[in-house]
Amino acid sequence: MIRFFLLQNRQGKTRLSKWYVPPPGSEQEKARVEAEVHRFVTGRDKKYTNFIEYNNYKLIYRRYAGLFFTIAVDINDNELSYLETIHLFVELLDSYFSNVCELDIVFNFNKVYSILDEYILAGEIEDTSKREILERVQYLEKLD
């Protein structure tokens, strides 16, 4: 199960934060965890894997351009499937925004959350068809 999904830039600014299992405590605890995750992910040498054991779960991350996509999952979950999850989410964003960049995410954060919610629901992957997810997002846009 996915604990949280983070999208951070190289400077440590969190651009997307979706918590499926919030940490015990307050918003300060979330901010502390986000800062620690950023420190671990950006400070890690490229010759190592994209998997880090952190507290009671695993961090799976991938860098695309200047953005780090990080998923925290249960310790026994399959790392490679979550690397594919990150990749499909980037493909969804790229298809929706036609060559996505950080500014698209900043100025259209509600659409990014909508795409993420159509893809991952309550910490579980809901659908893996890029076409189906994008069609549902476009249908929801028509309703607005």
C-alpha positions as CSV (number, residue, x, y, z in Angstrom):
1,M,0.0,0.0,0.0
2,I,1.2,3.5,-0.8
3,R,1.8,5.7,2.3
4,F,2.4,8.9,0.5
5,F,3.3,10.4,-2.9
6,L,5.6,13.4,-3.1
7,L,6.8,15.5,-6.0
8,Q,9.7,17.8,-5.1
9,N,12.1,20.0,-7.1
10,R,15.8,20.0,-6.6
11,Q,15.6,22.9,-4.1
12,G,13.3,20.9,-1.8
13,K,10.1,22.7,-2.6
14,T,7.2,20.2,-2.5
15,R,5.1,20.6,-5.6
16,L,2.7,17.7,-4.9
17,S,2.0,16.0,-1.6
18,K,-0.6,13.3,-1.3
19,W,-0.8,11.4,2.0
20,Y,-2.8,8.2,2.1
21,V,-1.6,7.3,5.6
22,P,-0.7,10.5,7.4
23,P,2.1,10.3,10.0
24,P,1.1,10.6,13.6
25,G,1.3,14.2,14.7
26,S,0.6,17.4,13.0
27,E,1.4,19.3,9.8
28,Q,4.9,19.9,11.2
29,E,5.5,16.2,11.2
30,K,4.6,16.0,7.5
31,A,6.9,18.9,6.8
32,R,9.7,17.2,8.7
33,V,9.2,13.9,6.8
34,E,9.1,15.8,3.4
35,A,12.4,17.5,4.3
36,E,14.0,14.2,5.3
37,V,12.8,12.5,2.2
38,H,14.2,15.3,0.0
39,R,17.5,15.1,1.8
40,F,17.8,11.3,1.3
41,V,16.7,11.4,-2.3
42,T,18.8,14.3,-3.5
43,G,21.9,13.3,-1.6
44,R,22.0,9.8,-2.9
45,D,24.6,8.9,-5.4
46,K,23.4,7.8,-8.9
47,K,25.3,4.6,-8.7
48,Y,22.9,3.3,-6.0
49,T,19.4,1.9,-6.5
50,N,16.3,4.1,-6.4
51,F,15.0,2.3,-3.2
52,I,15.7,3.5,0.3
53,E,14.4,2.0,3.5
54,Y,13.0,4.7,5.7
55,N,11.4,4.2,9.1
56,N,8.8,1.4,8.6
57,Y,8.5,1.7,4.8
58,K,10.4,1.9,1.6
59,L,11.0,5.0,-0.5
60,I,10.9,4.5,-4.2
61,Y,12.0,7.5,-6.2
62,R,12.8,8.6,-9.7
63,R,14.1,11.9,-11.1
64,Y,12.7,13.4,-14.2
65,A,14.4,16.6,-15.3
66,G,14.5,18.8,-12.1
67,L,11.7,16.9,-10.3
68,F,11.9,14.0,-7.9
69,F,8.9,11.7,-7.8
70,T,8.8,9.7,-4.5
71,I,6.5,7.0,-3.3
72,A,6.6,5.5,0.2
73,V,5.2,2.0,0.4
74,D,5.0,-0.9,2.8
75,I,8.3,-2.7,3.4
76,N,7.2,-5.9,1.6
77,D,5.8,-4.3,-1.6
78,N,7.4,-4.8,-5.0
79,E,9.8,-1.9,-5.7
80,L,9.8,-2.4,-9.5
81,S,6.0,-2.1,-9.8
82,Y,6.1,1.2,-8.0
83,L,8.9,2.5,-10.3
84,E,6.5,1.7,-13.1
85,T,3.8,3.5,-11.2
86,I,5.9,6.6,-11.1
87,H,6.7,6.3,-14.8
88,L,3.1,5.9,-15.8
89,F,2.2,9.0,-13.7
90,V,4.8,11.0,-15.6
91,E,3.5,9.7,-18.9
92,L,0.0,10.7,-17.8
93,L,1.1,14.2,-17.0
94,D,3.1,14.4,-20.2
95,S,0.1,13.3,-22.3
96,Y,-2.3,15.7,-20.5
97,F,-0.1,18.8,-20.6
98,S,1.8,18.0,-23.8
99,N,5.4,18.0,-22.6
100,V,4.9,18.7,-18.9
101,C,7.2,21.0,-16.9
102,E,7.3,22.2,-13.3
103,L,5.3,25.3,-14.1
104,D,2.4,23.2,-15.5
105,I,2.3,21.4,-12.1
106,V,2.5,24.6,-10.1
107,F,-0.2,26.5,-12.0
108,N,-2.5,23.5,-12.7
109,F,-2.1,21.7,-9.4
110,N,-5.9,20.9,-9.2
111,K,-5.6,19.0,-12.5
112,V,-2.5,17.1,-11.3
113,Y,-4.4,16.0,-8.2
114,S,-7.3,15.0,-10.4
115,I,-5.1,12.8,-12.5
116,L,-3.4,11.3,-9.5
117,D,-6.8,10.6,-7.9
118,E,-8.0,8.8,-11.0
119,Y,-4.8,6.7,-11.0
120,I,-4.3,6.0,-7.3
121,L,-7.2,5.7,-4.9
122,A,-6.8,5.3,-1.1
123,G,-3.2,4.2,-1.5
124,E,-3.9,1.5,-4.1
125,I,-3.5,1.6,-7.9
126,E,-6.9,1.9,-9.4
127,D,-6.3,1.7,-13.1
128,T,-3.2,1.3,-15.3
129,S,-4.6,2.2,-18.7
130,K,-3.3,5.6,-19.7
131,R,-6.2,6.1,-22.2
132,E,-8.9,5.2,-19.6
133,I,-7.5,7.5,-17.0
134,L,-7.1,10.5,-19.4
135,E,-10.6,9.9,-20.8
136,R,-12.1,10.0,-17.2
137,V,-10.1,13.2,-16.4
138,Q,-11.4,14.8,-19.6
139,Y,-14.9,13.7,-18.8
140,L,-14.7,15.3,-15.4
141,E,-13.5,18.5,-17.0
142,K,-16.6,18.6,-19.1
143,L,-18.8,18.4,-16.0
144,D,-17.1,21.5,-14.5
